[in-house]
Amino acid sequence: MQRPAPANLPPLSPADQAHSDAAAAHLRAAIAAASGWLPFDHWMAEALYAPGLGYYAAGNVKLAQADARAPAGDFVTAPQLTPLFARTLARQAAQVLRQTDTQAVLEFGAGTGALAEGVLRELDAQGLPDTQYLILEVSADLRARQVERLAPFGDRVRWLDALPTGFRGCVLANEVLDAMPVSLFRWSDDGVVLERGVALDAAQDFVWEDRPAPPRLADAVTARMPALPGYVSEINLQAEAWIDGLNGWLEQGAALLIDYGFPRNEYYHPQRAGGTLMCHLRHHAHGDPFTAPGLQDITAHVDFTAMADAAQAAGLQVLGYTSQARFLMNAGLMELLAQLDPTDAQAYAQAVAPVQKLLSEAEMGELFKVLAVGRGITQPLIGFARGDRLGKL
């Protein structure tokens, strides 16, 4: 099955091309070792996390500055756009910490450390100066950037090499679920679920190849949507397993899961027949995961219904679900914005512009959602005080 070639992608430097060639060779070897066909979730895991070669495991510049015109980096996240995002999230974290009578935050995938820095500073302002901040980061180069940026906080910040055996406090996962390897599937013309995998053609180029899905995948797909011949999409069983695992180590507290995605009825809408798989390379978004392996991010949107179902099945509370815009406004973003000095017109305008991006329905405000799950939380969370959409999951 031929894939469309992405257009207008930036040229690669000789060093980048050499790295991508090495990653591609590794992926070809993985396909060969799997008898010529690799399920896409396995291929995606190698492309993103293979030691020294995968996108998150090698020394690529992943996260750019807030100015998306910057030549370095592949994408910009909310904490990089404005410190007000982290400060607002910290207000919700502070409520969780007070409910659990703890002072511990655990962040997954801390990026440049911008979120951690902003959360810690706001927790200080909220009267929680002794909060311990734990980070679990799979990228060695991002971890190095975090260590440098968060050095002023001393031993309040610690990095973990594995999941904790027990934790009480607030868990933060901003754009984490979307980077977990997904399985791809296609409905055949006669209503059979096929699993999409990666093979090699005669020229040793990566190509799609579909095979009958194993029972676990087929059963998961048929439980979530009707048969739609030709329909291609994703299912993130690894993210669901991560939620299930959360039940094993979260003793008390709440996890705030922030990502782009939809409830199931929108995710598997008949008009979304090509799925949500997306790649990012030097600020260029496209749909071909076979381009520049090892150099580009590969993501898929989140099925938030599946995440909530996984939490409930594991025995966790589902505490709230809403849009990023509504969550931030509920948690006090506008109050923080009101503290700025409007008489400094230039500085005020620079502060307001990224906030508009966070809140706008045409930007991040509606596409990004916030799901809270946890255990032992007895009071409603402030981020979901108005506009909670749990009933739509």
C-alpha positions in Angstrom: 0.0 0.0 0.0 1.7 3.2 -1.1 1.8 6.2 1.2 1.6 9.8 0.2 4.9 11.6 0.3 5.0 14.6 2.6 5.6 17.9 1.0 7.7 21.0 2.0 9.7 19.3 4.8 13.0 21.0 5.7 16.2 19.5 4.4 18.3 17.4 6.8 21.8 18.2 7.7 24.5 15.5 7.0 24.6 14.6 10.7 20.8 14.3 10.9 20.7 12.3 7.7 23.3 9.9 9.1 21.4 9.5 12.3 18.1 8.8 10.5 19.9 6.3 8.2 21.1 4.5 11.3 17.6 4.5 12.9 16.2 3.2 9.6 18.7 0.4 9.5 17.8 -0.5 13.1 14.1 -0.6 12.1 14.8 -2.7 9.0 16.6 -5.2 11.3 13.7 -5.3 13.7 11.3 -6.1 10.8 13.6 -8.8 9.6 13.8 -10.3 13.1 10.0 -10.3 13.1 9.9 -12.4 9.9 9.3 -9.4 7.7 6.3 -7.7 9.4 6.2 -5.6 12.5 3.0 -4.4 14.2 2.9 -0.6 14.1 3.0 -0.2 17.8 6.3 -2.1 17.9 7.6 -0.1 15.0 6.6 3.2 16.7 8.2 2.1 20.0 11.5 1.5 18.2 11.3 4.7 16.2 10.7 6.8 19.3 12.6 4.9 22.1 15.3 2.6 20.7 18.4 3.4 22.8 20.6 6.0 21.1 18.5 6.0 18.0 14.9 6.7 18.8 13.5 10.2 18.7 13.1 10.4 22.5 16.3 8.4 23.2 18.8 10.4 21.1 20.1 13.9 21.4 17.7 15.7 19.1 16.4 19.1 19.8 12.7 18.3 20.4 11.2 21.2 22.1 11.5 24.7 20.6 11.2 28.1 22.1 7.8 29.7 22.3 8.4 31.4 19.0 7.3 28.7 16.5 9.5 30.4 13.9 12.6 29.2 15.7 14.6 26.9 13.5 15.4 24.4 16.2 12.9 22.0 17.8 9.9 20.2 16.4 6.9 21.5 18.4 6.0 23.9 21.2 4.1 22.8 24.3 1.8 24.9 26.6 4.4 25.3 29.4 6.8 26.9 26.9 4.2 29.4 25.6 3.7 31.1 29.0 4.6 30.5 32.6 0.9 31.2 33.4 0.0 27.7 32.2 2.3 26.1 34.9 1.1 28.6 37.6 -2.5 27.8 36.9 -1.9 24.1 36.9 -0.1 24.5 40.3 -3.2 26.0 41.8 -5.0 22.8 41.0 -2.1 20.7 42.3 -2.1 22.7 45.5 -5.7 21.7 46.1 -4.8 18.1 45.6 -1.8 18.3 47.9 -3.9 19.9 50.7 -6.6 17.2 50.3 -4.0 14.5 50.6 -2.0 16.3 53.3 1.1 15.7 51.3 3.7 17.9 49.5 4.8 15.7 46.5 4.3 16.2 42.8 5.3 13.6 40.2 5.6 14.7 36.6 5.9 12.3 33.7 7.9 13.6 30.6 9.0 17.0 32.0 10.2 18.4 28.7 12.5 21.4 29.1 11.6 21.7 32.8 9.4 24.7 32.2 6.3 23.2 33.8 8.2 22.0 36.8 9.8 25.4 37.3 6.5 27.2 37.1 4.6 24.8 39.3 7.3 25.0 42.0 7.3 28.8 42.0 3.6 29.0 42.2 3.4 26.3 44.9 5.8 28.5 46.9 3.4 31.4 46.4 0.5 29.2 47.5 2.2 28.4 50.8 3.7 25.0 49.9 7.4 25.8 49.8 8.5 22.3 50.9 6.9 20.4 48.0 9.1 17.7 46.6 9.1 17.4 42.8 9.7 14.0 41.2 10.3 13.6 37.5 10.3 10.4 35.4 11.9 11.2 32.1 12.9 8.7 29.4 14.9 11.2 27.2 18.5 11.6 28.4 19.0 14.9 26.7 15.8 16.4 28.0 16.7 15.1 31.5 20.0 17.0 31.2 18.2 20.2 30.3 15.8 19.7 33.2 18.8 19.2 35.6 20.3 22.5 34.5 17.1 24.5 34.6 15.9 23.2 37.9 19.2 23.4 39.7 18.1 26.4 41.8 15.6 24.2 43.5 18.3 21.9 44.9 17.2 18.6 46.3 13.6 19.5 46.1 13.7 18.0 42.6 14.6 14.4 42.1 14.6 12.2 39.0 13.3 8.6 39.1 14.5 5.8 36.9 11.4 3.7 37.4 7.8 4.0 38.6 7.4 4.4 42.3 6.1 1.5 44.4 3.8 3.9 46.2 2.9 7.6 45.9 0.7 10.1 47.6 0.2 13.6 46.0 -0.4 15.1 42.6 0.6 13.5 39.3 1.1 15.6 36.2 1.2 14.2 32.6 1.2 17.0 30.0 1.3 15.6 26.4 2.4 12.1 27.6 -0.3 9.8 26.5 -0.2 10.9 22.9 3.5 9.7 22.6 2.7 6.2 23.7 2.9 3.7 20.9 -0.5 3.0 19.3 -1.8 0.0 17.4 -3.2 0.8 13.9 -6.2 -1.0 12.5 -8.3 -1.0 9.4 -11.8 -2.4 8.8 -11.7 -4.7 5.7 -14.4 -4.6 3.0 -16.1 -7.6 4.6 -16.1 -6.3 8.1 -12.9 -7.9 9.5 -10.5 -6.0 11.8 -7.0 -5.9 10.3 -3.9 -4.8 12.1 -1.7 -2.5 10.2 2.0 -3.2 10.4 5.2 -2.2 8.6 7.0 -4.3 6.0 9.8 -3.7 3.5 9.4 -3.5 -0.3 11.9 -4.7 -2.9 13.8 -1.5 -2.5 13.9 -1.9 1.3 11.6 1.0 1.8 9.0 0.9 4.6 5.5 0.1 3.5 2.2 -0.6 5.1 0.9 -4.1 5.3 -2.3 -5.3 6.9 -2.9 -8.6 8.5 -5.8 -10.2 10.5 -5.8 -8.6 13.9 -5.1 -10.8 17.0 -8.1 -11.4 19.2 -7.2 -8.8 21.9 -7.0 -6.0 19.3 -10.0 -7.2 17.3 -12.2 -7.4 20.4 -11.1 -4.0 21.6 -11.9 -2.4 18.2 -15.3 -4.1 17.8 -16.3 -3.0 21.3 -15.7 0.6 20.5 -17.1 1.2 17.0 -19.2 -0.4 14.3 -17.7 -1.9 11.2 -16.9 0.8 8.6 -15.2 -0.8 5.6 -11.9 1.0 4.7 -11.8 2.9 8.0 -8.3 3.4 9.5 -7.6 4.5 13.0 -5.6 3.9 16.2 -6.2 2.3 19.6 -3.8 3.0 22.5 -3.8 -0.1 24.6 -0.4 0.9 26.1 -1.9 4.1 27.5 -4.8 2.1 28.9 -2.3 -0.2 30.5 -0.4 2.8 32.0 -3.7 4.0 33.6 -4.3 0.5 35.0 -0.7 0.6 36.4 -1.4 3.9 38.0 -3.9 2.0 40.2 -1.0 -0.1 41.6 1.2 2.8 42.9 -1.1 5.8 43.5 -2.1 5.4 47.1 -3.9 8.7 47.4 -4.1 11.8 45.1 -5.0 12.8 41.6 -3.4 12.5 38.2 -4.0 15.4 35.8 -3.8 14.1 32.2 -3.5 16.9 29.6 -3.5 16.1 26.0 -5.1 16.6 22.6 -8.0 14.2 21.9 -11.7 13.5 21.9 -14.3 11.4 23.6 -14.9 8.1 21.8 -18.0 9.2 19.7 -15.8 11.9 18.2 -12.6 9.9 18.0 -14.2 7.1 15.9 -16.5 9.4 14.0 -17.3 8.1 10.5 -15.8 11.3 8.9 -12.5 10.7 10.7 -11.8 7.8 8.4 -8.0 8.2 8.3 -7.3 8.3 12.0 -5.3 10.9 13.9 -1.7 9.7 13.5 0.6 12.8 13.2 4.3 13.5 12.9 6.3 16.6 13.7 9.6 17.5 12.1 11.1 21.0 12.6 7.7 22.6 13.0 6.3 20.8 10.1 3.3 18.6 10.8 2.5 15.7 8.4 1.1 12.2 8.3 4.0 10.0 7.2 5.7 8.1 10.1 8.3 6.6 7.7 9.9 10.0 7.0 13.2 10.7 8.8 12.9 7.9 11.4 14.7 8.8 14.6 14.4 12.5 13.9 10.6 13.2 14.1 8.0 12.9 16.7 5.1 10.4 16.1 1.8 10.9 18.0 -1.8 10.1 18.0 -4.7 11.8 19.6 -6.1 10.4 22.9 -9.4 8.6 23.2 -10.4 10.0 26.6 -13.4 7.7 27.0 -10.9 4.8 26.9 -8.7 6.4 29.5 -11.7 7.0 31.8 -12.9 3.5 31.3 -9.5 2.1 32.1 -9.4 4.2 35.3 -12.8 3.0 36.4 -12.0 -0.6 35.6 -8.8 -0.3 37.7 -10.8 1.0 40.7 -9.7 4.6 40.4 -12.0 7.7 40.7 -12.7 9.7 37.5 -12.7 13.1 39.0 -13.3 15.4 36.0 -13.0 15.9 32.3 -13.2 19.2 30.4 -11.5 21.3 27.7 -8.1 22.9 28.5 -9.7 26.4 28.2 -12.4 25.7 30.7 -10.0 23.9 33.1 -7.5 26.8 33.0 -10.2 29.4 33.6 -11.7 27.4 36.4 -8.3 27.0 38.1 -7.6 30.7 38.1 -5.8 31.7 34.9 -7.7 34.9 34.5 -6.9 35.9 38.1 -3.2 35.4 37.4 -3.5 37.4 34.2 -5.3 40.2 36.1 -2.2 40.6 38.3 -0.2 41.8 35.3 0.4 45.5 34.9 -1.8 46.7 31.9 0.0 50.0 31.8 3.1 48.3 30.3 1.4 47.8 27.0 4.1 45.9 25.3 4.7 43.5 28.2 1.0 43.0 28.7 0.4 42.2 25.0 3.3 39.7 25.0 1.7 38.0 28.1 -1.8 38.0 26.6 -1.0 36.6 23.2 0.1 33.1 24.4 -2.9 33.0 26.8 -5.2 33.5 23.9 -3.6 30.5 22.1 -4.1 28.4 25.2 -7.8 29.3 25.4 -8.9 29.8 21.8 -11.2 27.1 20.4 -9.3 27.5 17.1 -5.9 26.8 18.8 -5.3 24.7 21.9 -8.3 25.6 24.0 -10.8 23.0 22.6 -8.5 20.4 21.0 -6.7 19.9 24.3 -8.6 18.2 27.2 -7.9 17.6 30.8 -8.9 14.3 32.5 -8.4 13.9 36.3 -8.3 10.4 37.8 -7.3 9.5 41.3 -8.0 7.9 44.7 -9.1 9.3 48.1 -10.1 12.7 46.7 -13.3 13.8 48.6 -13.7 17.4 47.4 -14.6 18.5 43.8 -11.5 19.7 42.0 -11.5 23.4 41.2 -10.5 22.8 37.5 -13.8 21.2 36.8 -16.1 23.5 38.8 -17.9 24.6 35.6 -18.1 22.9 32.2 -17.3 19.4 33.4 -17.9 17.0 30.5 -17.8 13.7 32.2 -21.3 13.0 31.0 -20.0 13.1 27.4 -17.4 10.4 27.8 
